Amino acid sequence: MDDRSEPVQQIIERLQSGASREEDFRRLFDLYSSRVHQFFLHRGFPQQDCLDLTQETFLGIYRGIGAFRRDSRFETWLFTIAANAYRKRLRSKTTGKRAGRETGLEDGEHGGEIAIAAADGPVPGEGLLRKERSRLLREAIEKLPAQMRRCLLLRVDQEMSYREIAEVLRLSPETVKVHLFQARRRLREELGPYFQDLAEEAAT
Amino acid sequence: MSGPNDELREAVEEIVAAARRDAHPDPERLAAYHAGELPLAEAERLQDHLVACRECSGLLLDLDRLADPLFGAETIPEATKDDLWRRVLAGVRREDAPPAPVVPIRRPSSSLRPFQALAAALLIATLGLSLWVASLRRTVGELSRPQVNAPVVDLYAGTVRGETSAPVPSIPPDMEVFTVVLNPAGHRSEDGYRLEIARQGGAVVWNGEGLKPNAFGSLSLTLSRRLLPPGDYRFRLFGRTGGNERRIEEYVLRVEGR
């Protein structure tokens, strides 16, 4: 437990004991309202929706605070309440796109379509040769070890940093860096000279 | 013309699109994964989903960010924040408000039902007892009143068989109470007597012991119309000697209707 979480635990303890509930709940609100609001901004909601969802999240906290186990991490519990509010809202309305990303937020149960702005699309005339190279690439990527492949996909498709990939896959950033280096080397070996420049982007 | 990296992106996109098949994990499962609480196989399946799903990987990244005090700092103007707090507080106060009083629908409590049944039974028993006592008092009152010319009917054995032309002894309609004298033929010495009064059809209406003969060997008893409503009756007299009982005589009596 770090220094920051100590006062949070004390606030929660007082809230659970029933003493000065409004006052302590205001403290909790002051500590986390901006973060919760930012959480919803990241999901691509407009400002007013973010305020509504933040309000809904804090009411959820108030309702459930009595059952919160203080040996758990408050932010994890807060996350589940906010994420459930988000999913509930998604089911009821279409949202905007995540700021700064080309990825659609939600388009059905399996997520939105991916659009890579940097990709120019196929050039007419390349035809069969391009299709063949694409097939070879897919096969080479599929052959990579699972964790190495996941690192590559997150790097190329979701444009994540080493640190973000490490967080998502529960690895260290150093391990991620090694995985990406190895992935580039293997693809070069597998695919030959045309792909010499391949995965430079992935490894940087 | 597109280069190798564009082709890599396209290939990755195709792989990811093909992998995007399973449903989103719920937030509790994401939190469990983040805490390292999922079994390895399940964690790997979830990782494959995260690779193919920006939404879920984005949620997971923000889980850690919620612990960062700088995350979202100053994204809400102070005035807006105060307004948001007022909205939250109003919701909290609604949650805390006692529910509106509800007028309960009065229903018999199940715990009271046995007592109520007992009370009803006692009431019925009391009413029945009261009626019986009133009837008894009326009977006692009637019996206590002096009656003019209360009949005394002598019964002899010859009258029962109907073999003679003698009329059947009867009780007139206006007589409520009457005395019957049984006259057995001859004079016997019995240890005890028992009398059985039966309707003409055979149903016994009274059966009793304790009769004692007078000095002339006759036995008398006083009867009421309540015991003997209009109809013909047979009086069977039994004598007991040394533990053996035998029928001594049988008489007949008619109670006339009013």
Chai-1 contact restraints between the chains, C-beta under 6 A:
chainA,res_idxA,chainB,res_idxB,connection_type,confidence,min_distance_angstrom,max_distance_angstrom,comment,restraint_id
A,F29,B,W85,contact,1.0,0.0,6.0,A-B,restraint_1
A,S34,B,G72,contact,1.0,0.0,6.0,A-B,restraint_2
A,S34,B,A73,contact,1.0,0.0,6.0,A-B,restraint_3
A,S34,B,T75,contact,1.0,0.0,6.0,A-B,restraint_4
A,S34,B,I76,contact,1.0,0.0,6.0,A-B,restraint_5
A,R35,B,L66,contact,1.0,0.0,6.0,A-B,restraint_6
A,R35,B,F71,contact,1.0,0.0,6.0,A-B,restraint_7
A,R35,B,G72,contact,1.0,0.0,6.0,A-B,restraint_8
A,H37,B,G72,contact,1.0,0.0,6.0,A-B,restraint_9
A,H37,B,T75,contact,1.0,0.0,6.0,A-B,restraint_10
A,H37,B,I76,contact,1.0,0.0,6.0,A-B,restraint_11
A,Q38,B,F71,contact,1.0,0.0,6.0,A-B,restraint_12
A,Q38,B,G72,contact,1.0,0.0,6.0,A-B,restraint_13
A,Q38,B,T75,contact,1.0,0.0,6.0,A-B,restraint_14
A,F39,B,D62,contact,1.0,0.0,6.0,A-B,restraint_15
A,H42,B,D62,contact,1.0,0.0,6.0,A-B,restraint_16
A,L51,B,L84,contact,1.0,0.0,6.0,A-B,restraint_17
A,Q55,B,R87,contact,1.0,0.0,6.0,A-B,restraint_18
A,Q55,B,V88,contact,1.0,0.0,6.0,A-B,restraint_19
A,F58,B,V88,contact,1.0,0.0,6.0,A-B,restraint_20
A,L59,B,G91,contact,1.0,0.0,6.0,A-B,restraint_21
A,Y62,B,V92,contact,1.0,0.0,6.0,A-B,restraint_22
A,E75,B,L66,contact,1.0,0.0,6.0,A-B,restraint_23
A,E75,B,A67,contact,1.0,0.0,6.0,A-B,restraint_24
A,T76,B,A31,contact,1.0,0.0,6.0,A-B,restraint_25
A,L78,B,L66,contact,1.0,0.0,6.0,A-B,restraint_26
A,F79,B,A31,contact,1.0,0.0,6.0,A-B,restraint_27
A,F79,B,L63,contact,1.0,0.0,6.0,A-B,restraint_28
A,F79,B,L66,contact,1.0,0.0,6.0,A-B,restraint_29
A,T80,B,P27,contact,1.0,0.0,6.0,A-B,restraint_30
A,T80,B,E28,contact,1.0,0.0,6.0,A-B,restraint_31
A,T80,B,A31,contact,1.0,0.0,6.0,A-B,restraint_32
A,A83,B,P27,contact,1.0,0.0,6.0,A-B,restraint_33
A,A83,B,L59,contact,1.0,0.0,6.0,A-B,restraint_34
A,N84,B,P27,contact,1.0,0.0,6.0,A-B,restraint_35
A,T103,B,R54,contact,1.0,0.0,6.0,A-B,restraint_36
A,E109,B,A23,contact,1.0,0.0,6.0,A-B,restraint_37
A,H110,B,R20,contact,1.0,0.0,6.0,A-B,restraint_38
A,G111,B,C53,contact,1.0,0.0,6.0,A-B,restraint_39
A,G111,B,E55,contact,1.0,0.0,6.0,A-B,restraint_40
A,I114,B,E13,contact,1.0,0.0,6.0,A-B,restraint_41
A,I116,B,R9,contact,1.0,0.0,6.0,A-B,restraint_42
A,A119,B,D6,contact,1.0,0.0,6.0,A-B,restraint_43
A,A119,B,R9,contact,1.0,0.0,6.0,A-B,restraint_44
A,D120,B,S2,contact,1.0,0.0,6.0,A-B,restraint_45
A,V123,B,M1,contact,1.0,0.0,6.0,A-B,restraint_46
A,R133,B,E7,contact,1.0,0.0,6.0,A-B,restraint_47
A,S134,B,A11,contact,1.0,0.0,6.0,A-B,restraint_48
A,L137,B,A11,contact,1.0,0.0,6.0,A-B,restraint_49
A,R138,B,A11,contact,1.0,0.0,6.0,A-B,restraint_50
A,R138,B,I15,contact,1.0,0.0,6.0,A-B,restraint_51
A,R150,B,Q47,contact,1.0,0.0,6.0,A-B,restraint_52
A,R150,B,V51,contact,1.0,0.0,6.0,A-B,restraint_53
A,L153,B,V12,contact,1.0,0.0,6.0,A-B,restraint_54
A,L153,B,V51,contact,1.0,0.0,6.0,A-B,restraint_55
A,L154,B,V51,contact,1.0,0.0,6.0,A-B,restraint_56
A,V156,B,R9,contact,1.0,0.0,6.0,A-B,restraint_57
A,V156,B,V12,contact,1.0,0.0,6.0,A-B,restraint_58
A,D157,B,V12,contact,1.0,0.0,6.0,A-B,restraint_59
A,D157,B,V16,contact,1.0,0.0,6.0,A-B,restraint_60
A,Q158,B,R54,contact,1.0,0.0,6.0,A-B,restraint_61
A,E164,B,L61,contact,1.0,0.0,6.0,A-B,restraint_62
A,E167,B,L61,contact,1.0,0.0,6.0,A-B,restraint_63
A,V168,B,L50,contact,1.0,0.0,6.0,A-B,restraint_64
A,V168,B,S57,contact,1.0,0.0,6.0,A-B,restraint_65
A,V168,B,L60,contact,1.0,0.0,6.0,A-B,restraint_66
A,L169,B,Q47,contact,1.0,0.0,6.0,A-B,restraint_67
A,F195,B,P4,contact,1.0,0.0,6.0,A-B,restraint_68
A,D197,B,P4,contact,1.0,0.0,6.0,A-B,restraint_69
A,L198,B,P4,contact,1.0,0.0,6.0,A-B,restraint_70
A,L198,B,L8,contact,1.0,0.0,6.0,A-B,restraint_71
A,E201,B,N5,contact,1.0,0.0,6.0,A-B,restraint_72
